[in-house]
């Protein structure tokens, strides 16, 4: 429910101009300490000191160190412009509470990592783990036929398979350990089959729930090379009485060589195996290695001395080695260099480390990995071929799957539809299962048009939808069997395209009824990138309830927005909303509103529209849609709204995007664009 | 230690005044004035005036149906009628009313809500300048989705559901700090940890945030200080390298580090007065999950507020009994109503009006429970907390069906160190809620004569 937005969107009156934004004052390119200046013909722009948002804090700790505490979930929430992205540097202020939360969480994170690593060390007899293989993949890294991530887990919401890829160094005996849980329904627990390299290996019941997940182990003799671990959910069901869907969640998959090793890949190791002994030199090694990774940049000798100073003072105070090292490790996380991306300031905005961080937080929502670090260290990211190969590698990595939610889900406001609250009293039949169905529908639709080999512009009007049994029955769509079905819609169907999927129709509604201006604003701001603001001093009266004289929303809004002061915006907002009025707030098709026939006709962009499908045709023909897709991808990448000065960069990206509109290619092009690589933009003609 | 801290802060480009203040023992500062407290309580979805507004002014008014629960606490509470939110009759329905609720402004930009303004005045003396609570987080409190254990408690799995689900400045926030909405917490255990630190080990005699001076606590405080000092050194290293536009972020970070230092100062300080008797400050009774019974849940949050005040962990609290546009369901006379969709928009249907009045009576009963709790609990000098507290209880809209902002439903509880004289029904005509805030803020020692945009003069006769 978005009442704040609704109130502003209920009635807009302005001249409808597209608002541009001036540049924001940031640190000059190159940074005071950076030796590198901007490239010729490159004008400084706005990489402000960006801080990690909560999700990025957790991903940074998880991806880099295998942390499972995920402390930032409990931090105070980030605030950001709901029309933008949650990574916008200018919005991510740092409240005292946030720093306090981080300081309070640091011991929990460090203690957990330390305990994990020392357990490994003990298990491997105190020596190194040469020959032992251990790799853990989070459920969220699955390549799956159905489902989506939920936190670090993969949610198989209907029967299907989640696959995980490992690379085994040698043939031998291995243990596969799977942590999973179910959203249980009925007396039968969730069921999962384990497949290894395409062959059924073992069946498992998964009786656990989120608080107490089930851990199952399977031992197998496996060949060297690629190992595919497939987990198949086989008993999806839906309980009509409790309205609970049975779902399977894969938390993580671990493959361990029988020779020992442990649950953690050496790359994630923090404490053990860095060095042995309890002397100052070992402490320094552990601290330098941890700070390098947590701060995403080389650590200066001064900084190293500072960290060692924490260790020394703690030892001098009578604490033992472990306490002292752990305290200094905490200091690494509480230093601003973890929460704030300082690498561009400390090393220069074009330093390999700054580039690597920009790439990884864009593509992965997390920090660089060892491979990217190596490219940053040796400076080879400056080589276009190397950069290109790195971008390809990163996009192929499971971590890039998160772009669906982080980039497109935010842009189209489709994340978290499950929790969107429509008034169940007013919309009979709406329930958790239908809302979950709506989430699956839009996620599948986005996956098809933005993340597979499709023309992204086809997303606007494709005669395609997806529905599981609950949603199909709710919307009156044909349904055959279980799972999410892909449906091709006939030409006579009133429903098609992005705006015909349930999520966009619901998220633009009030909890009680449709809001045509809100839907108009969605189309203008999300698909055409036009921003409208309520003029200062204008008061917005509430939309009156339906009456005998004014039964439909259109009747009421036309009367209310008739004054010239309103028409600046509403002349463009209303026709869009009216064209979608055949879809109620719950996204069901309807032909009447409070007993009166709905009239979806109007004019948009100078062209006549008559309902959703003609509106989508007009939109698809509008070149602003293509431009808007470029702007959204770019704005997310550079963590700020696009500005007038970005026009040249946008034009260059658009030229490439215009052939075929492959969204993944656009993402790759954005990643390699000068704005990302140089942290500055090509100078426009003087 | 204080000398060293002061010196570091001077080099950290923080003003001189806080440095001087830091030299004062915190207990001495706490003693210099009475410890006054504030609660801003948010009533959801307006009211039905016919069932809310007493028919006569002054003391001795008859309690209308929705206010029936005030009977045992009426000497501690005043009813104020005819207060407006602002100059226009409609402040933008729920969204606008909610923004205005404690800011007395129609925009968030640059504003600070009353709880934060009061929190800033008391922050040097408490662990938490403000605590913001909510009974409902964006539809979170929706019983069919919640499974209780045998004691009626919902244990959020793995911390997953302790997270605040408020998004996009939805109708779930009332506290605002310099234009930034402040999130609520709703999980009792999170609230407990905010107030008292992590739960104490058996026999250790206090949580991590206590002012206990055990050797172990002092040693850990010294360790944490090393962490903060390193972070400050890194921040200052950064400051030397950045342009003015980016200084703000580093300054914000330093402000956060300073907040940690204040907490550590509190641990290190030697108390100049004996610690309060254990009976008056209960940090040790832990809390766990969320009671599935709504009434029990609502009252548990009241209990936590009382404990927080009694232990002087905070002096400024907001508590939302539901979000704006709350879809919380209530069953009245066998019929289940969605609070906003069915009951508040009653369309003059008699059964729905009755349902709304019943829901309001329940909301007021939670307020009455909190007032009772504050009247029963005492400061170490024996003064009941209610005598040093102000409770402002109101909503985002006035009439539940029309969503206007005139004649707001307002209850004012407590005596606030003698600044308030409760027990009557007052006429607030020609005043805004913002005017009331000016009066409250002045009682906290402020010299301000305005508050937000609509608080233009203090309101007398309270």
Interface residues (C-beta under 8 A of the other chain):
Chain A: X1 X2 X3 X4 X5 X6 X7 X8 X24 X25 X26 X27 X28 X31 X32 X33 X48 X49 X51 X70 X73 X74 X76 X77 X79 X82 X93 X94 X95 X96 X97 X98 X99 X100 X103 X106 X151 X209 X210 X211 X243 X302 X303 X306 X307 X309 X310 X313 X314 X317 X319 X323 X327 X328 X330 X331 X334 X335 X336 X337 X339 X340 X342 X345 X346 X416 X419 X421 X423 X424 X425 X426 X432 X511 X512 X539 X540 X541 X542 X545
Chain B: X88 X90 X92 X93 X94 X95 X96 X98 X99 X138 X139 X144 X145 X155 X157 X158 X159 X160 X162 X163 X164 X165 X166 X167 X168 X169 X170 X171 X177 X180 X181 X182 X183 X190 X219 X222 X223 X224 X226 X227 X228 X230 X231 X233 X234 X235 X237 X238 X240 X241 X242 X243 X244 X245 X246 X249 X250 X252 X253 X255 X256 X257 X258 X259 X260 X263 X323 X324 X325 X327 X337 X338 X340 X341 X342 X345 X347 X403
